[in-house]
């Protein structure tokens, strides 16, 4: 099973909105609106910020962001995985399934999730991100390295994600897709039904769905 990170495994958008506005405040800039943040959610951060805060000094934002990001992580305000999601992963591992992450995050943004003392250790076998893949979703080739390195065929895999781009990438790669709507950022109507195998309201609901596939 392949899992997206943001707003699938972790509920990230709301915390990221607060974090990015905190950095904007450090720069003396007005806060962005939640509507703008939601409209650009899923874009790479430095691609999205000029849309979220027009006229932004992007280099200065990029300089200030890492320290603020680390503060949020240290305070437990970002990338918090609900206990019920961890239990869902445990059940998958107990069933003998391989769990992998595939995200559009940069390597620095995912490194802490792979530390040996992180709660994902022993639950997740590996992670694919912008540091070790050549393409990013919605390009179906985002799965190329994962499939090549694991030896799994697309038909052996299922991808769980929260965005239409996740669905398009999986569908183009011949991988079944489960839409996870827990974050409330998107609705099922936002997805092309041709690429959606199933949909769940919460992450733990994937267990019986995968059993039925």
N, C-alpha and C positions, 0 to 999 in steps of 0.2 A: 504494500500500500504506500502510495506517495501522498504527502501532505503539504499543502501550502502553510505558510507561517502566519502572515498577518490576517486577522479577522477570520481565521479558520482554527488554528491551534491556539493562538493568542488573540485576544480582543484588543486590537492595537490602535484603531483609528482615533478614538476619543483621547487617549493618552498622547498620541503623536500630535494632535491638534493643540493640546495644552503646551507640549514641549516646544513646538515650533513657534507658537505665539510668545513663549517666554524668551526665546532667542531674539525674536523681532523686538520685544520690549527692551532688551539689552542694547539694541541698535537704535533705540529711540524712534521706532516705527510703530504705526498703529496696528492693532491686531487684525488678522484676517477674519473673515466670517466663516462660520461652520459650513455654510452652503458652498462657499468656494472650495473649502478643504475637501468636502465630500465629492464635489464635481471633478476634482483632480486626483482623488485618492487612487492609488495603484500605479501612478507615474513614479519614475525615479525622482527622489527628493530634489536634487538640484535641477532637474528639468521642470518640476512642478512649482518650485518656489517663486520664479519670476511671474507666474500666473497668479499665485496666491498673494503676492505682495509686489505689484508692479513698481519698477524703479529700484528694486532691491539691489544693494551691493552684494552680489552673489559670492564673491570671494571672501568678503568679511563674514557672511553668514556661514559659509563652509568652514571658516576658521573657528567660529564660536560654537558651532553645533556639537562637535564631539564631546567637549567637556560637559555641556548640558545633558547630552545623551547619557553619559556615564553617571551623572548625578541621579537621573531618573531611574536608571538600572539599579544603582546602589540603594535607592530608597524604595525599591519594589513597586515603582509606579509604571513600569514599562515591561512588556514581554512577560507578563504574568500569565501562567498557564493554569486555568481552573482545575481543581482536584479531580473533578468528574472527567475532564479531558484526559488527564493522566491515567485514570482508571480505565478509560476506553483504550488507550494505548497498551496498557498492561494486558488487557484481554486479548488484543490482537497478537501481542508477543507470545502469550500463553498458547494461542492457537497455532503457533509456528509461522506466523506471517512476518515478512521483512518490512520494516517501516523506514521510509526515507523521506527527507525533506526536499522540496524543490521550491525555491523562492527567487524573486527578482531583486532581493536585497544585495547590496555590496558585501564583499567578504567581511569587512570590518563590522558590519551591522549584524552578522550572524555568528561571528566567532565565539561570543560568550555562550551561545546555545550549545556549543560543542565541547565545552570544557568538561574534564572528567568528573568534576563535582557538581555539574548541573543536573537538575531533575530529569533531563532527557537522556542522560547517560544510562545505557543498558536498555533503553526503550527504542532509541533511534539508531539505526545502523550507519547512516551517512547523510550528508547534506550537499545539495547542489545549488549554487548561487552564482553571482556575477564574477566571482573569482575563479571558478573552475568550469564554467560553461561559456560557449561562444555566442549563444543567442538567448534572448529573453522573451518571455511570453508577451503577446499571443503567438509568437512564431513556434510552430510545432517542433522545430529543431532544438528548442530549449531542453527537450528530453534526450537528445542524442548521446551526451556523455553518460548520463545515468543508465540508459539502456545498454550502451557499449560496455561500460565497466561492470555492471551487475550480471550481464548475460541474460536478463529477462527479456522475453518477447513482449511487445505492446499488449497482446491479448491476455497476458498473465498479470497485468497491472491495473490498478484503479487509482485515479487522482482525485483527491478531495480538496476543493478550493471554494473561494467566495466570490469570484469575479467572472464576468463574461469572457474576459481574456484567458482566464484559466481554462474555461470550457472549450474555447476555440483551439487553444494549444493542444489540449488532450485529444480532442476530436480529430484534429489534423494528424496527430501521431498514432491514431488507432487505439488510444487508451480510453477506457470507460471513465466517466466523470460523474462525481457526486457533488452537487451544489450544496454548500453549507451556509445557511441563512441566519446563523445565530447572532451575528453582529448587528443585524438590522440595517446595514449600509445598503444592501441590495435586496430586491425581490425576485422571485422566480420568473416573473414576467420580463425581467431585464436580460434573461438568457435566451439564446437560440436553442429551442427544444431539440434540434437535430444533434446537439453535442452533449445533452444531459441524459445520463442513464437513470439517475435518481436524485431526489432532493431531500434534505433533512433540515429540521428547524434548529437542532442543536447537535454539536459534534458527537456526543455519545451515541446518538441514534444511528451512526454509521455501522455499528457492530452487527445488528440484525440485517441491515441492508447488504453488507458485504457477504454475510452468510448466505443470503438468498441469491447472490449473483452466480 
